[in-house]
């Protein structure tokens, strides 16, 4: 992007203001760092569904257009797509778009891919998670070329290929921002922590069951489950039924820096999700000096202090083993930095950007 420098980002949802730090924090971080490393690039965001208003506004110096896509159901969806297409045409007329970046291989990629082909603009789509699954029928309409596709992990690249018979040509894993971490030494007074969206897919009821099992061997165990979502009330009932109210703290949804501070107090990060692209929370937990246990393995290679298990029983066994160690490793593990990930991403639009090794 060394000549004209306008990058348009297509995304399903985006913060309505700068206070909404929990709306897609990973994508917020990526855009914040693109702006920081490449200040000459003009970034314009088109948010399809949220905020739930049709508007133009500023977010941290970036221009954002929101389209309130929930208003356009069924047959009106074509009208919605036309609105976004027309907005892209207007931006291209005024500023000459040099790159389009779509998050998720879904509706955003559908518009981005066809607009890119129509106007000879480089388009890339980041496969983030559920969009790699077989149930994503939009892939057949998008018909993406392998070179358009960016996977966040080996797991997602393999999953997308298995389900859609196209192997993403690029991989750009999530990275962490070490400036978000406190430099002070925290007391490890939380034995087990979970951080994330409390949705049914994330299986945090298993988190509660595992803590209950661990408490039988360690009656003084302290746990924290940070987050909010559709499954919160059911999880609270399970905690009450198992008499774990004094064992598991549920502080609700925390802004990213607060969640990281909690991780820095924890010994073990439990991630019971049944399906995961590449959890940013797990990467943050590793740099917080917390051991991670999950059912999903994002990369083909092993990652230090990240323990992958297959069953609930194995997760209980591994957590119990780690808690019994006289010295549990609390090394700060940086797997990928957001700076390197952003440079690698932007190099796909401009080969003149210095390579990241």
Beta strands, then each sheet from edge to edge (+ up, - down):
strand 1: 6-13
strand 2: 42-50
strand 3: 54-59
strand 4: 62-67
strand 5: 99-103
strand 6: 122-127
strand 7: 149-151
strand 8: 170-171
strand 9: 190-195
strand 10: 223-226
strand 11: 248-252
strand 12: 266-271
strand 13: 291-294
strand 14: 306-308
sheet 1: 3+ 4- 2- 1- 5- 6- 7- 8-
sheet 2: 11+ 10+ 9+ 12+ 13+ 14+
end
